[in-house]
């Protein structure tokens, strides 16, 4: 199953994009940034998009790096929904 949010996106499942994400990363800072559990990439097309962009263009903006870190943090610690009584 592939979740699509927004009209401008097209479906691209993790398995279809996996080979594109397996490029070599030589920058140690970027290696550390992208060293997240594979399941996070499976769950988030946004994370796949950021990594794909880095592999394609060789750099990321500060905002992209911050958004990537925030998304990883939300996946590590999902917000707890209040229980309804």
C-alpha positions in Angstrom: 0.0 0.0 0.0 1.2 3.5 -0.9 -0.2 6.5 0.9 -0.5 9.7 -1.2 -1.2 13.1 0.4 -1.6 16.0 -2.0 -2.5 16.4 -5.6 1.0 17.0 -7.0 2.6 13.8 -5.7 2.7 10.5 -7.5 2.9 7.0 -5.9 6.4 5.6 -5.3 6.7 2.8 -2.9 9.8 2.2 -0.8 10.7 -1.0 -2.7 10.5 0.9 -6.0 12.8 3.6 -4.7 15.2 1.5 -2.7 17.9 1.3 -5.3 17.8 5.0 -5.8 18.5 5.5 -2.0 21.5 3.2 -1.9 24.0 5.6 -3.4 27.3 6.2 -1.7 27.5 9.1 0.8 31.1 10.2 1.6 30.5 13.2 3.8 30.6 12.0 7.5 28.0 14.5 8.7 25.6 13.4 6.0 26.4 9.7 6.6 25.4 10.2 10.3 22.2 12.2 9.3 21.0 9.5 7.0 21.9 6.6 9.3 18.3 6.0 10.5 16.4 2.7 10.7 15.3 1.5 7.3 11.8 1.3 8.5 11.7 5.1 8.8 12.4 5.4 5.1 9.7 2.8 4.5 7.2 4.8 6.5 8.1 8.3 5.2 8.2 9.4 1.6 9.5 12.7 2.9 12.7 11.1 4.3 13.2 9.2 1.0 12.8 12.5 -0.9 15.4 14.3 1.1 17.9 11.5 0.9 17.2 11.2 -2.9 17.7 14.9 -3.3 21.0 14.8 -1.5 22.2 11.8 -3.6 21.2 13.6 -6.8 22.5 17.1 -6.0 25.2 16.5 -3.3 23.9 19.0 -0.8 21.0 20.0 1.3 19.8 23.4 2.7 19.8 24.0 6.4 16.0 23.9 6.4 16.0 20.5 4.7 18.5 19.1 7.3 16.4 20.5 10.1 13.1 19.1 8.6 14.8 15.7 8.2 15.9 15.7 11.8 12.5 16.7 13.1 10.8 14.0 11.0 13.2 11.3 12.3 12.5 12.5 15.9 8.7 12.3 15.4 9.1 8.8 14.0 11.3 7.8 17.0 8.9 9.4 19.5 5.4 9.6 18.1 3.1 12.0 19.9 0.9 10.4 22.4 -2.8 10.9 21.8 -4.9 11.7 24.8 -7.2 8.8 25.9 -10.9 9.4 25.5 -13.1 8.3 28.3 
